Amino acid sequence: MLERDVEKHLVKRVKAAGGIAYKFTSPGRRSVPDRLVLMPPDLLSERPVQRAIFVELKAPGKAATPAQLREHERLRDLGFRVEVIDTKEGVDAFMRTL
C-alpha cells in the first residue's frame, strides 16, 4: 500500500462524515502536514466547536521526518491537533475520534 492509498481513504471517510480534507501546501514553508481536515461542529454538544485538524499521511511503517516533526510541534504549540497516519486502519481510528 502506498501513501496515496491512505490519503484517498482519508479524503473519502472525511467527506462521508460531512467534512472536508483540503490538500494543504504552504509556499515558502516546507514540511507542513499533507491535509487540513475541517469538520462541522458537533451540534449535540453543550458547547459546539468547529474542528480543524492537520494530518500527515505516510506509507505504512514510515515515520515523519525530523523537519515534519518540528513543524507539527509548531502547530501543536499554537493549539492545533496534528495526527500522523500511515494505514487505512489508522484513518478509521482517527475518524472514530471525531
C-alpha distances in whole Angstrom, upper triangle without the diagonal:
4,7,8,6,8,11,11,12,14,16,16,17,20,21,22,24,26,25,23,20,22,20,22,23,27,28,30,28,25,22,22,20,17,19,22,22,25,26,30,32,33,36,37,37,41,39,37,35,32,29,27,24,22,18,16,12,10,7,7,10,12,15,17,19,23,24,22,23,26,26,24,27,30,28,29,32,33,32,29,26,22,19,16,13,10,8,9,12,13,14,16,18,18,20,22,24,25
4,5,5,7,9,10,11,13,15,16,17,19,21,22,23,25,23,22,18,19,17,19,20,23,25,26,24,21,19,19,17,14,16,20,20,24,25,29,31,32,36,37,37,40,39,36,33,31,27,25,22,20,16,14,10,8,5,7,10,10,13,15,17,21,21,19,21,24,23,22,25,27,26,27,30,31,30,27,24,21,18,15,12,9,9,10,14,14,14,16,18,18,20,22,24,24
4,5,5,6,9,10,11,12,14,16,17,18,20,21,23,21,19,15,16,14,15,16,20,22,23,21,18,16,16,13,11,12,16,17,20,22,26,28,30,33,34,34,37,36,33,30,27,24,21,18,16,12,10,6,5,4,7,10,9,11,12,15,18,18,16,18,21,19,18,22,24,22,23,27,27,26,23,21,17,15,12,9,7,8,10,13,12,12,15,17,16,18,21,21,22
4,5,5,6,9,10,10,12,14,15,16,18,20,21,19,17,14,14,12,14,16,19,21,23,22,19,17,17,14,11,12,15,16,19,21,25,28,29,32,34,34,37,35,32,30,27,24,21,19,16,13,12,8,8,8,11,14,13,15,15,17,21,21,18,20,23,21,20,24,25,23,25,28,28,27,24,22,19,16,14,12,10,10,11,14,14,13,16,18,17,18,21,22,22
4,5,5,6,9,10,11,12,14,16,17,19,20,19,17,14,16,14,17,19,23,25,27,25,22,20,19,16,13,14,17,17,20,21,25,27,28,31,33,33,36,35,32,30,27,24,22,20,18,14,13,10,10,8,10,14,14,16,17,20,23,23,20,22,25,24,22,26,27,25,26,30,30,29,25,22,20,17,15,12,10,9,8,12,12,11,13,16,16,16,19,21,21
4,6,5,6,9,10,11,12,14,15,17,19,17,16,13,15,13,16,18,21,24,26,24,21,18,17,14,11,12,15,14,18,19,22,25,25,29,30,30,33,32,29,27,24,21,19,16,15,11,10,7,8,7,9,12,12,14,15,18,21,21,18,19,23,21,19,23,24,22,23,26,27,25,22,19,16,13,11,8,7,6,5,9,9,7,10,13,12,13,16,17,18
4,5,5,6,9,10,11,12,14,15,17,15,13,10,11,10,12,15,18,21,23,21,19,16,15,12,9,9,12,12,15,17,20,23,24,27,29,29,32,31,28,25,22,19,17,14,13,10,9,6,8,9,11,15,14,15,15,18,21,20,17,19,22,19,18,22,23,20,21,25,25,24,20,18,15,13,11,9,9,9,8,12,11,9,12,14,13,13,17,18,17
4,5,5,6,9,10,11,12,14,16,14,12,10,12,11,14,17,20,23,26,24,22,20,18,15,12,11,14,13,16,17,20,23,24,27,29,29,33,32,28,26,23,20,19,17,16,13,13,10,12,12,14,17,17,19,19,21,25,24,21,23,25,23,21,25,26,24,25,28,28,26,23,20,18,16,15,12,12,11,9,13,13,10,12,15,14,14,17,19,18
4,6,5,6,9,10,11,12,14,13,13,11,13,13,16,19,23,26,28,26,24,22,20,16,14,12,14,13,16,16,19,22,22,25,27,27,31,30,27,25,22,19,18,16,16,13,13,11,12,12,13,17,17,19,19,22,25,25,22,23,26,24,22,25,27,24,24,28,28,26,22,20,18,15,14,11,11,9,6,10,10,7,9,12,12,11,14,16,16
4,5,5,6,8,10,11,12,11,10,8,11,11,14,17,20,23,26,23,22,19,17,14,11,9,11,9,12,13,16,19,20,23,24,24,28,27,23,22,19,16,14,12,12,9,11,9,12,13,14,17,17,18,17,21,23,23,19,20,23,21,19,22,23,20,21,25,24,22,19,16,14,12,12,9,11,10,8,10,9,6,8,11,9,9,12,13,13
4,6,5,6,9,10,11,9,7,6,8,9,12,16,19,22,25,23,22,20,18,14,11,9,10,9,11,12,15,18,20,22,24,25,28,27,23,21,18,16,14,13,13,11,13,11,14,15,17,20,20,20,20,23,25,24,21,22,25,22,20,24,24,21,22,26,25,23,19,17,16,14,15,13,14,13,11,14,13,10,11,14,12,11,15,16,14
4,6,5,6,9,10,10,9,9,12,13,16,20,23,26,29,27,26,24,21,18,15,13,14,12,13,13,16,19,20,22,24,25,28,28,24,23,20,18,17,16,16,14,16,14,17,17,18,22,22,23,23,26,29,28,24,26,28,26,24,27,28,25,25,29,28,26,22,20,19,17,17,15,16,14,11,13,14,10,11,14,13,11,14,16,15
4,5,5,6,9,9,10,9,13,15,17,21,24,27,30,28,27,24,22,18,16,13,14,11,12,11,14,17,17,20,21,22,25,25,22,20,18,16,15,14,15,13,16,14,17,18,18,21,22,22,22,26,28,28,24,25,27,25,23,26,27,24,24,27,26,24,21,18,17,15,16,14,15,13,10,11,12,8,8,11,10,7,11,13,11
4,5,5,6,5,6,6,10,13,15,19,22,25,28,25,25,23,20,16,14,11,11,8,8,8,11,14,14,17,19,20,23,22,19,17,14,12,12,11,13,12,15,14,17,19,20,22,22,22,22,25,27,27,23,24,26,23,21,24,24,21,21,25,23,21,18,16,16,14,15,14,16,15,13,14,13,9,10,12,10,7,11,12,10
4,5,5,5,6,7,10,13,16,20,23,26,29,27,27,25,22,19,16,13,13,10,10,9,11,15,16,18,20,21,25,23,20,19,16,14,14,14,15,15,17,17,20,21,22,25,25,26,25,28,30,29,25,27,29,26,24,27,27,24,24,28,26,24,21,19,19,18,19,17,19,18,15,17,17,13,13,16,14,11,14,15,13
4,5,7,9,11,14,17,20,23,26,29,32,30,30,28,25,21,19,16,16,13,13,11,12,15,15,17,19,20,24,24,20,20,17,16,16,17,18,17,20,19,22,23,23,26,27,27,27,30,33,32,28,29,31,29,26,29,30,26,27,30,28,26,23,21,21,19,21,18,20,18,15,16,17,13,12,15,14,10,13,15,13
4,6,9,11,14,17,19,23,26,29,32,30,29,27,24,21,19,16,15,11,11,8,9,12,12,14,15,17,20,20,17,16,14,13,14,14,17,16,19,19,22,23,24,26,27,27,26,30,32,31,27,28,30,27,25,27,28,24,24,28,26,23,20,18,19,18,20,18,20,19,16,16,16,13,12,14,12,8,10,12,9
4,7,10,13,16,19,22,25,28,31,29,29,27,24,21,19,16,14,11,9,7,7,10,11,13,15,17,20,19,16,15,12,12,13,14,17,17,20,20,24,25,26,29,29,29,28,31,33,32,28,29,30,27,25,28,28,24,24,28,25,23,20,19,20,19,21,20,22,21,19,20,19,15,15,17,15,12,14,15,11
4,7,10,13,15,19,21,24,27,25,25,24,20,17,16,12,10,7,6,4,6,10,12,14,16,17,20,19,15,14,11,10,10,11,13,14,17,17,21,23,24,27,26,26,25,28,29,28,24,25,27,24,22,24,24,21,21,24,22,20,17,16,17,16,18,18,20,20,18,19,18,14,14,16,13,11,14,14,10
4,6,10,12,15,18,21,24,22,22,21,18,15,13,10,8,6,5,7,9,13,15,17,20,20,23,22,18,16,12,11,10,11,12,12,15,16,19,21,23,26,25,24,23,25,27,26,22,24,25,22,20,23,23,19,20,23,21,20,17,16,16,16,17,17,19,19,17,19,18,14,16,17,14,13,16,16,13
4,7,9,12,15,19,21,20,19,18,15,12,10,6,6,4,6,9,12,15,17,20,22,23,26,24,20,18,14,12,10,9,9,9,12,12,16,18,20,22,21,21,19,22,24,22,19,20,22,19,17,21,21,17,19,22,20,19,15,14,13,13,14,14,16,16,15,17,16,12,14,16,13,12,16,16,13
4,6,9,12,15,18,17,17,16,13,11,9,5,5,6,8,11,14,17,20,22,25,25,28,25,22,19,15,13,11,11,10,10,12,13,16,19,21,24,22,21,19,21,23,21,18,20,21,18,17,20,20,17,19,22,20,19,16,15,14,15,16,16,18,19,18,20,18,15,18,19,16,16,19,19,17
4,7,10,13,16,15,14,13,11,9,6,5,7,9,11,15,18,21,23,26,29,28,31,29,25,22,19,16,13,12,10,10,11,11,14,17,20,22,20,19,17,19,21,19,16,18,20,16,16,20,19,17,19,22,20,20,17,16,15,15,15,15,16,18,18,20,18,16,19,20,17,17,21,21,19
4,7,10,13,11,11,11,8,7,5,5,6,9,12,15,18,21,24,26,29,28,31,28,25,22,18,16,12,11,9,9,10,12,15,18,21,22,20,19,16,17,19,16,13,16,17,13,13,17,16,13,16,19,17,18,15,15,13,14,14,15,17,19,20,22,20,17,20,21,18,19,22,21,20
4,6,9,8,8,9,7,8,7,8,9,13,15,19,22,24,27,30,33,32,34,31,28,25,21,19,15,14,11,12,12,13,16,19,22,23,20,19,16,16,18,15,13,16,16,13,14,17,16,14,17,19,18,19,16,17,15,16,16,18,19,22,22,25,22,20,24,25,21,22,26,25,23
4,6,5,7,9,7,9,10,11,11,15,17,21,23,26,29,31,34,33,35,31,29,25,22,20,16,16,13,14,14,16,18,22,25,26,22,21,17,17,18,14,13,16,15,12,14,16,14,13,17,18,17,19,16,18,16,18,18,20,22,24,25,28,25,23,27,27,24,25,28,27,25
4,5,8,11,10,13,13,15,15,19,20,24,27,29,32,35,38,36,38,35,32,29,26,24,20,19,17,18,17,19,21,24,27,28,24,23,20,19,19,16,15,18,17,14,17,19,17,16,20,21,20,22,20,21,19,21,21,23,24,27,28,31,28,27,30,31,27,28,32,30,29
4,6,10,10,14,15,17,17,21,23,27,29,31,34,37,40,38,40,37,34,31,28,26,22,21,18,19,18,20,22,25,28,28,25,23,19,18,18,14,14,17,16,13,16,18,16,16,20,20,19,22,20,22,20,22,22,24,26,29,30,33,30,28,32,32,29,30,34,32,31
4,7,7,11,12,14,15,19,21,24,27,29,32,35,37,36,37,34,32,28,25,23,19,18,15,16,15,17,19,22,25,25,22,20,16,15,15,11,11,14,12,9,12,14,12,13,16,17,16,19,17,19,17,19,18,21,23,26,27,30,26,25,29,29,26,27,31,29,28
4,6,9,11,14,15,19,21,25,28,30,32,36,38,36,38,35,33,29,26,24,20,18,15,15,13,15,16,19,22,22,18,16,13,11,12,8,8,12,11,9,12,14,13,13,17,18,18,20,18,19,16,17,16,19,20,23,25,27,24,24,27,27,24,26,30,28,28
4,6,9,12,14,17,20,23,26,28,30,34,36,34,36,33,31,28,25,22,18,16,12,12,9,12,13,16,19,19,15,13,9,8,9,6,5,8,9,6,9,12,11,12,14,16,17,18,16,16,13,14,13,15,16,20,22,24,21,20,24,24,21,23,26,25,25
4,7,9,10,13,16,20,23,25,27,30,32,31,33,30,28,24,21,18,15,12,9,9,8,11,13,16,19,20,16,14,11,11,12,9,6,9,9,6,7,11,10,9,12,14,14,15,13,13,10,12,12,14,16,19,21,23,20,19,22,22,19,21,24,22,22
4,6,8,11,14,17,20,22,24,28,30,28,31,28,26,22,19,16,13,10,6,6,5,8,10,14,16,17,14,13,10,11,13,11,7,10,11,8,7,11,11,10,12,15,15,15,12,11,8,9,9,11,13,16,17,19,16,15,18,18,15,17,20,19,18
4,7,10,13,16,20,22,24,28,30,29,32,29,26,23,20,17,13,11,8,6,5,6,9,12,15,17,14,14,11,13,15,14,10,13,15,12,11,15,15,13,15,18,18,18,15,14,11,10,10,11,12,15,15,18,15,14,17,18,15,17,20,19,19
4,6,10,13,16,19,21,24,26,26,28,26,23,20,17,13,10,8,6,5,7,8,12,15,17,19,17,16,14,16,18,17,13,15,17,14,12,16,16,13,15,18,17,17,13,12,10,10,10,11,13,15,15,17,15,12,16,17,13,14,18,17,16
4,6,10,13,16,18,21,23,23,25,23,20,16,13,10,7,6,5,6,9,11,15,18,20,22,20,19,16,18,20,18,15,16,17,14,12,16,15,12,14,17,15,14,11,10,9,10,12,13,16,17,17,19,16,14,16,17,13,14,17,16,14
4,6,10,13,15,18,20,20,22,20,17,14,11,8,6,5,6,7,11,12,16,19,20,22,21,20,18,21,22,21,17,18,20,17,15,17,17,14,15,18,16,15,11,10,10,10,13,13,16,17,16,17,15,12,14,15,11,11,14,13,11
4,7,9,12,15,18,17,20,18,14,11,8,6,5,7,9,11,14,16,20,22,24,26,25,24,22,24,26,24,21,21,22,19,17,20,19,15,16,19,17,15,12,11,12,13,16,16,20,20,19,20,18,15,16,17,13,12,15,14,11
4,6,9,12,14,14,17,15,12,10,7,5,7,8,11,13,17,18,22,24,25,27,26,25,24,27,28,27,23,24,25,22,20,22,22,18,18,21,19,16,14,13,14,15,18,17,21,21,19,20,18,15,15,16,13,10,13,12,8
4,7,8,11,12,15,13,9,8,6,7,9,12,15,17,20,22,25,28,29,31,30,29,28,30,32,30,27,27,28,25,23,25,24,20,21,23,21,18,16,15,17,18,21,21,24,24,22,23,21,18,18,18,16,13,15,14,10
4,6,9,8,11,9,5,5,4,7,10,13,16,18,22,24,27,30,31,32,32,31,29,32,33,31,28,28,29,26,23,25,24,21,20,22,20,17,16,15,18,19,22,23,26,26,24,24,22,20,19,19,16,14,15,14,10
4,5,6,9,8,5,7,7,9,13,15,18,20,24,25,28,31,31,33,33,31,30,33,34,33,30,29,30,28,25,26,26,23,22,24,22,19,17,17,19,20,23,23,26,26,24,23,22,20,19,18,16,14,13,12,9
4,5,8,8,5,8,10,12,16,18,22,23,27,29,32,34,35,36,36,35,34,37,38,37,33,33,34,31,29,30,30,26,25,27,25,22,21,20,23,24,27,27,30,30,27,27,26,23,22,22,20,17,17,16,13
4,7,8,7,10,12,14,18,20,24,25,29,30,33,35,35,37,37,36,35,38,39,38,35,34,35,33,30,31,31,28,26,28,27,23,22,21,24,25,28,28,31,30,28,27,26,24,22,21,20,17,16,15,13
4,5,5,8,11,13,17,18,22,24,28,29,32,35,35,36,36,34,33,36,37,36,33,32,33,31,28,28,29,25,24,25,24,20,20,19,22,23,26,27,30,30,28,27,25,23,22,21,19,17,16,14,12
4,6,10,13,15,19,21,25,27,30,32,35,38,38,39,39,37,36,39,39,38,35,34,35,33,30,30,30,27,25,26,24,21,21,21,24,26,29,30,33,33,32,30,29,27,26,24,23,21,20,18,16
4,6,10,12,16,18,22,24,28,30,34,36,37,38,37,35,34,36,36,36,33,31,32,30,27,27,27,24,22,23,21,18,18,19,22,24,27,28,32,32,31,30,28,26,25,24,22,20,20,17,15
4,7,10,13,16,20,22,26,28,31,34,34,36,35,33,32,35,35,34,31,30,30,28,25,26,26,22,21,23,20,17,17,17,20,22,25,26,30,30,28,28,26,23,23,22,20,18,18,16,13
4,6,10,13,16,19,23,25,28,31,32,33,32,31,29,31,31,30,27,26,27,24,22,22,22,19,18,19,17,14,13,14,17,19,23,24,27,28,27,26,24,22,22,21,18,17,17,14,12
4,7,10,14,16,20,22,26,29,30,31,30,29,27,29,30,28,25,25,25,22,20,21,21,17,17,19,16,13,12,12,15,17,21,21,25,26,24,24,22,20,20,20,16,15,16,14,11
4,6,10,13,16,19,22,25,26,27,26,25,23,25,26,25,22,21,22,19,17,18,18,14,14,16,14,12,9,9,12,13,17,18,21,22,21,21,19,16,17,17,13,12,14,11,9
4,7,10,13,16,20,23,24,25,24,22,20,22,23,22,18,18,19,16,14,16,15,11,12,15,12,10,7,7,9,11,15,16,19,21,20,21,18,16,17,17,13,13,15,13,11
4,6,10,13,16,19,21,22,20,19,17,19,20,19,15,15,17,14,11,13,14,10,10,13,12,10,7,5,6,8,11,12,16,17,17,18,15,13,15,14,10,11,14,11,10
4,7,10,13,17,18,19,18,16,13,16,17,15,12,12,14,11,8,11,12,8,10,13,12,11,7,6,5,6,9,11,14,16,17,18,14,13,16,15,12,13,16,14,13
4,6,10,13,15,16,14,13,11,14,16,15,11,12,14,12,9,13,14,11,12,16,15,14,11,8,6,5,6,7,10,12,13,15,11,10,13,13,10,12,15,13,13
4,7,10,12,13,11,10,8,11,13,12,9,10,13,11,9,12,14,12,13,17,17,16,13,11,8,6,5,6,8,11,13,15,12,11,15,15,12,14,17,16,17
4,7,9,11,9,9,9,12,15,15,11,13,16,14,12,16,18,16,17,20,21,20,17,14,11,8,6,5,6,8,10,12,10,9,13,14,12,14,17,17,17
4,6,8,6,7,7,10,14,14,11,13,16,15,14,17,19,18,19,22,23,23,20,17,13,11,7,6,5,8,11,13,11,11,15,15,14,17,19,19,20
4,6,5,8,10,13,16,17,15,16,20,19,18,21,23,22,23,26,27,26,23,20,17,14,11,8,5,7,10,12,11,12,15,16,16,18,21,21,23
4,6,9,11,14,18,19,17,17,21,21,19,22,25,24,24,27,28,27,24,21,18,14,11,8,5,6,9,10,10,12,14,15,15,18,20,20,22
4,7,10,13,16,18,16,16,20,20,19,21,24,23,23,26,28,27,24,21,18,15,11,10,7,8,12,13,12,14,17,16,17,20,21,22,24
4,7,9,12,14,13,13,17,17,16,18,21,21,21,24,26,25,23,20,16,14,10,9,7,10,14,15,13,15,18,18,17,20,22,22,24
4,6,9,11,10,9,13,14,13,15,18,18,18,21,23,22,20,18,14,12,8,9,8,12,15,16,13,15,19,18,17,20,22,21,23
4,7,8,6,6,10,10,10,12,14,15,15,18,19,20,17,15,12,10,7,10,10,14,17,18,15,16,19,19,17,20,22,21,23
4,5,5,6,9,10,10,12,14,15,16,18,20,21,19,18,14,14,11,13,13,17,20,22,19,20,23,22,21,24,26,25,26
4,5,5,6,9,10,11,13,14,15,16,19,20,19,18,15,15,13,16,16,20,23,24,21,22,26,24,23,26,28,26,27
4,5,5,6,9,10,11,13,14,15,17,19,17,17,14,15,14,17,17,21,24,25,22,23,26,25,23,26,28,26,27
4,5,5,6,9,10,11,12,14,16,17,15,14,11,11,10,13,14,18,21,22,19,19,23,22,19,22,25,23,23
4,5,5,6,9,10,10,12,14,15,14,13,10,11,10,13,15,18,21,22,18,19,22,21,19,22,24,22,23
4,5,5,6,9,10,11,13,15,14,14,12,13,13,17,18,22,25,25,22,22,26,24,22,24,26,24,25
4,5,5,6,9,10,11,13,11,12,10,12,12,16,18,21,24,25,21,21,24,23,20,23,25,23,23
4,5,5,6,9,10,11,9,9,6,9,9,13,16,19,21,22,18,18,21,20,17,19,22,19,19
4,5,5,6,9,10,9,10,8,11,12,16,19,22,24,24,20,21,24,22,19,22,23,20,21
4,5,5,7,9,9,11,10,13,15,18,21,24,26,27,23,23,26,24,21,23,25,22,22
4,5,5,7,6,8,7,11,13,16,20,23,24,24,21,20,23,22,18,20,22,19,19
4,5,5,5,6,7,10,13,16,19,22,24,24,20,20,22,20,17,19,21,17,18
4,5,7,9,10,14,16,20,23,26,27,27,24,24,26,24,21,23,24,21,21
4,6,9,11,15,17,21,24,27,28,28,24,24,26,24,21,22,24,21,20
4,7,9,13,16,19,23,25,26,26,22,22,23,21,18,20,21,17,17
4,6,10,13,16,20,22,23,23,19,18,20,19,15,17,18,15,14
4,7,10,13,17,19,19,19,16,15,17,15,12,13,15,12,12
4,7,10,13,16,17,17,14,13,16,14,11,13,15,13,13
4,6,10,12,14,14,10,10,13,11,8,11,13,11,12
4,7,10,12,12,9,10,13,12,10,13,15,14,15
4,6,8,9,6,6,10,10,8,11,14,13,15
4,7,8,6,8,11,11,11,14,16,16,18
4,5,5,6,9,10,11,13,14,16,17
4,5,5,6,9,10,11,13,15,16
4,5,5,6,9,10,11,13,15
4,5,5,6,9,10,11,13
4,5,5,6,9,10,11
4,5,5,6,9,10
4,5,5,7,9
4,5,5,7
4,5,5
4,5
4
